[in-house]
Amino acid sequence: MRLKIHRVGLVSGAVLLAIFSPLLMVYAGDDKKDEAPAASAQALESLQRLKWMHGEWATKQGDDTMEETWSAPTADSLMGMFRWIKADSVWMFELMTIVADGDDVVFRLKHFDRKMVGWEEKDESLTATLVQQKNAEAVFEGEGERFAFSLEDDGLIVRVGKKSAMTFRYRRKQLADTSLGNHRSADDGR
């Protein structure tokens, strides 16, 4: 009897493996539907030229504090995050990427409230393509929006919008103070 149960267990295991192995392959990354187009050499070069964005940046506008952080270009992308603090309480976050897709360099942005509930639909993001790049300046346009980044006097300037652009003038963060809303930057004299 024991031998029969063992054989049934082996047969059952083999049947389960035959049934579920195609599903396992899909979940293990064999599904090609989300595979990105290979980045061209020109797109990768343009992406690498954005290395000046790398770092932690902060600014204050009235009682509001805005912080933006960008990773160094790695592989085919940069990753950024943004936090807006109003009266010592987080108001919103943004997650941003800049990715070399085929011949294009594409900026994508998603907004989140303080509870990480997305403002855009789950499968949507604000998307813009690099249309202008020179020295320490990059302009992305798309979907009726414009995102312009530049480095001026060691400050990161970000302009969002086409007609009446919102401008953020950041300074590089240096020694972070752990208390909420307080940071030490190159221009605050602390």
KEDRENKE-784214 format. One record per residue: x, y, z of N, C-alpha, C, CB in turn. Coordinates in steps of 0.001 Angstrom, whole numbers, plus 500000, padded with zeros to 6 digits. Glycine has a CB too. Layout:
<kepas>
XYZXYZXYZXYZ/...
</kepas>
This chain:
<kepas>
500822498803500000500000500000500000500861501253500000499067500003501201/501875501240500765502764502384500848503401502668499492503842502147501906/503794501646498782504407501781497468503438502412496471504875500417496959/502179502030496522501175502585495613500977504078495859499842501844495772/500920504488497105500767505909497428501960506688496905500616506118498952/503128506128497042504337506788496557504286506973495048505579505985496947/503855505922494309503737506023492852502683507059492463503384504651492243/501562507061493166500519508036492876501042509443493127499264507764493728/501815509627494178502410510924494462503356511371493371503135510884495772/504183510460492862505100510807491768504342511154490499506065509655491494/503330510352490185502533510608488988501809511944489129501519509462488744/501217512193490282500516513453490511501468514636490386499852513454491891/502653514506490945503648515572490838504042515834489402504876515228491648/504230514772488629504605514919487223503482515583486437504947513551486608/502243515193486709501096515793486023500995517278486374499783515056486401/501124517608487657501072519011488070502180519830487422501171519117489585/503370519264487357504484519963486722504205520205485251505779519171486887/503652519204484561503327519358483141502260520424482926502857518028482556/501303520489483842500215521458483708500690522879484011499057521085484638/501477523037485082501815524377485553503138524942485034501852524367487023/503985524124484414505267524660483959505113525771482920506108523547483383/504143525713481986503978526878481086503625528153481850502889526592480046/502796528028482880502450529205483685503661529733484433501333528869484675/504472528825484960505672529246485671506621529982484743506373528044486294/506715529539483496507600530201482536507134531624482261507663529405481225/505821531825482183505287533173481963505652534072483135503750533134481772/505445533581484354505740534396485531507228534523485794505066533814486743/508033533660485205509478533728485404510135534682484415510093532342485273/509352535324483542509920536331482653509994535926481205511264536681483109/509416534800480821509432534417479420508376535141478604509239532938479294/507500535881479238506475536632478534507135537866477918505300537031479494/507104537990476596507833539047475891506992540305475647508334538518474571/505728540333476094504870541459475743505347542786476326503471541187476205/506036542781477461506494544020478085507961544315477801506273543956479573/508555543561476909509967543755476620510172545087475907510515542592475769/511095545864476411511366547186475850512187547055474574512101548075476876/512004548003473656512851547977472464514298548264472866512357549009471406/515219547656472175516633547887472476516953549365472285517547547006471576/517661549932473242518030551345473166519129551531472133518487551875474548/518993552549471310520027552842470316521237553469471008519480553788469207/522367553417470342523587554016470888523393555513471113524781553770469945/522666556174470210522430557616470345521560557910471571521759558175469068/520518557112471796519656557324472965520438557086474253518423556394472910/521274556053474281522084555779475480523078556901475743522834554446475330/523651557457474679524585558583474832523846559807475388525260558929473467/522655560085474854521851561210475359521509561011476830520555561368474533/521165559788477192520847559479478586522052559720479487520372558027478718/523222559258479078524442559447479878524775560926480044525626558718479227/524418561743479071524689563184479153523807563881480195524478563831477786/522850563158480781521997563720481834522575563508483232520611563106481760/523815563053483312524423562759484625524479563979485537525826562212484436/524422565174485015524438566385485822523186566507486706524556567604484918/522118565753486403520893565792487213521057565024488520519716565219486422/522019564119488561522215563238489707522412564022491000523408562331489468/521721563608492054521919564219493357520621564470494079522666565500493216/520773565059495262519628565431496096519498566943496055519791564916497574/518294567409495752518033568822495562516869569249496451517735569131494080/516876570491496929515791570985497782515583572477497574516087570692499263/514350572921497828514027574338497761512873574622498712513672574765496310/512711575880499056511576576317499869510858577411499101512034576823501287/509525577358499160508687578421498609507665578735499687507995578000497234/507854579843500387507008580155501530507216579104502610505520580230501115/506131578509503092506213577452504104506401576066503496504966577460504959/506404575988502174506512574697501496507962574328501232505737574720500185/508249573043501367509568572499501037509392571472499936510261571864502290/510184571578498888510174570604497810511551569968497714509768571261496465/511560568648497569512809567903497430512715567033496178513096567032498702/513806566978495441513873566137494242515206565409494267513712566986492924/515172564125494010516374563291494023516444562513492728516384562331495242/517631562497492100517841561741490860519025560802491021518069562696489660/518847559566490557519950558610490533520890558966489383519422557147490389/522067558389489416522980558517488278522446557650487139524448558099488670/522757558002485886522346557129484788523004555756484950522719557757483413/522186554707484928522678553345485037521940552504484006522484552778486484/522698551700483268522124550891482189521391551823481228521154549787482753/520074551699481115519329552531480167518359553490480850518568551653479204/518665553882482124517681554721482813518273555588483926516607553853483389/517481556592484302517645557367485525516324557211486278518002558905485231/516371557336487588515158557261488390515147558465489330515078555907489189/513978559070489457513863560229490326512648560155491219513815561483489511/512711560919492303511556561043493186511449562492493640511670560080494408/510230562878493967509919564247494364508994564176495569509264565059493185/509207565081496525508341565163497704508024566634497948509019564510498970/506726566929498142506269568287498432505696568282499842505204568783497379/506301569104500709505895569196502111505245570554502330507113568993503074/504018570531502838503278571761503162503065571792504668501899571833502392/503530572851505309503342573029506758503756571777507532501873573374507068/504952571282507258505536570128507948504746568828507780505660570435509405/503991568703506693503251567479506406503344567198504898501751567601506870/503637565957504549503752565605503130502411565804502441504236564143502958/502443566521501325501234566739500525501179565741499379501188568182499982/502308565546498669502320564646497535503718564171497209501714565315496336/503765563046496450505015562457495965504926562298494453505300561082496655/506085562203493813506152561832492408507249560785492249506421563080491500/507002559839491380508025558888490967508270559166489490507588557376491229/509547559331489125509903559709487758510969558761487215510404561174487706/510903558517485923511958557765485249512306558470483953511525556296484980/513550558308483555513994558718482222514657557478481644514989559988482257/514100556965480547514528555684479998514834555830478512513450554605480224/515913555190478068516222555106476642515359553990476058517763554840476390/514395554360475212513490553412474547513710553515473051511989553693474911/514346552519472456514632552580471029515515553775470733513335552654470210/515054554660469849515814555862469497515450557062470361515592556203468045/514475556904471251513997558013472071514490557923473510512485558054472053/514511559089474167514735559162475607513424559685476179515985560096475991/512788558886477051511425559156477483511371559422478990510510557981477117/510719560527479357510474560919480739509060560464481103510649562475480940/508932559774482242507617559353482730507471559777484190507427557807482578/506251560196484556505998560707485897504646560202486386506046562255485918/504602559784487648503348559420488307503270560177489630503249557867488534/502090560723489918501830561442491167501162560516492174500948562684490910/501449560739493452500828559987494536500503560926495690501751558840495010/499395560668496369499112561449497570499912560879498741497586561449497890/499730561426499910500521561018501075500287559568501470500207561910502246/499187558951501017498911557547501307499312556645500140497429557357501630/500069557193499196500550556489498006499416556047497080501363555283498419/498319556801497078497243556565496123497583557370494878495830556966496711/497656556694493732498047557350492491497004558322491977498327556325491443/497465559420491396496570560395490788496199559951489381497220561790490762/497177559381488657496917558882487317496343557467487435498219558899486444/495694557020486379495194555643486356496367554679486523494422555348485031/496077553471486973497099552469487292498084552244486144496434551155487652/497607552166484921498480551861483786498858553103482977497807550854482881/498714554280483573499039555525482876500075556332483639497782556363482667/500816557146482912501751558102483495501843559292482563503155557462483734/502284560423483077502589561549482194503851561152481444502776562919482996/503838561295480140504945560827479311505372561934478361504548559556478523/506675562139478270507220563160477377508549562657476813507409564524478127/508856563075475612510067562639474911511088563778474873509729562164473470/512349563421475003513424564413474924513409565064473542514813563758475208/513228566394473520513177567120472249514339568100472097511859567868472129/515015568400473203516137569339473148517127568991474252515647570814473288/518413568979473889519448568694474882520718569424474485519706567165475009/521245570177475432522550570816475222523191571037476576522413572167474441/524466570764476661525216570891477905524389570422479101525660572340478109/524031571327479987523284570971481195521841571438481078523945571584482446/521206571064479986519802571407479765519129570270479009519665572748478985/517914569927479432517132568890478756515667569296478782517337567493479427/515006569193477625513593569545477514512841568325476979513386570798476581/511777567960477698510916566843477320509531567404477021510859565751478449/508905566946475923507564567406475585506686566225475202507613568432474443/505394566356475546504423565339475178503145565515475968504994563946475398/502040564973475437500744565000476114500366566385476615500751564037477268/500687567404475858500342568761476255501194569337477365498941568799476670/502211568621477791503080569086478871504498569316478380503084568084480018/505219570057479186506634570328478917507367570275480242506840571719478207/508468569532480275509305569425481465510708569838481053509283567966482075/511204570942481604512523571451481254513416571423482490512429572888480673/514569570798482359515546570692483443516806571409482998515846569194483814/517419572191483902518694572823483583519500573007484861518478574183482870/520789573101484679521702573347485786522248574752485603522859572277485844/521925575640486550522355577034486479522961577422487813521171577977486111/524197577897487808524889578306489041524813577219490106524288579611489586/525053575983489735525020574804490600523650574561491228526050574944491688/522603575097490619521241574830491075520467574134489977520530576131491497/519608573206490356518751572515489405517483573336489234518426571062489878/517205573736488002516008574501487683515067573560486931516346575794486833/513836573430487431512835572578486788511634573449486453512424571369487708/511264573453485174510096574206484720509075573193484197510481575267483608/507867573261484736506814572327484374505668573096483749506332571522485603/505277572728482531504166573379481845504645574096480608503458574355482771/503693574440479743504039575123478489503819576624478591503217574559477330/502584577049478790502291578482478771502654579163480079500828578707478473/502071578734481168502398579337482470503130578287483301501098579849483217/504403578177483056505221577140483687505421577409485174506575577042482992/505349576338485954505721576392487361507226576173487404504939575316488232/507952577001488140509405576900488197509854576551489608510060578213487737/510708575540489688511316575139490959512814575393490849511013573626491299/513371576171491770514804576491491786515435575781492981515046578048491860/516040574654492693516622573817493749518091574143493975516469572338493400/518539573873495183519957573878495530520310572472495952520287574919496661/521547572092495714521999570753496089521952570608497604523432570480495558/521337569537498087521289569271499527522663568806499967520197568207499880/523040569223501175524317568776501704524089567994502981525255569965501955/524134568631504101523953567927505368522478567915505725524785568585506499/521859566761505650520429566664505935520186566739507429519845565363505364/519265567579507815518806567666509191517632566700509308518401569147509592/517590565915510365516543564905510493515187565477510869516946563894511508/515119566725511333513811567277511679513053567626510401513959568528512588/511756567391510416510917567553509245510941568988508735509498567136509560/511147569115507446511087570420506815512372571221506909509992571197507410/513354570767507661514611571499507771515687570769506992515028571670509249/516375571509506167517500570923505443518567571988505306517066570376504044/519778571523505135520891572444504933521296572358503475522096572115505879/521261573484502826521665573517501427522804574510501278520471573894500502/523367574517500112524566575330499859524281576816500035525100575070498447/523019577249499924522754578689499934522063579209501201521916579033498755/521873578352502234521141578864503388522032579326504533520212577817503887/523354579229504372524269579835505315524443579110506638523829581181505584/523911577913506791524104577183508056525324576327508023522909576329508369/
</kepas>
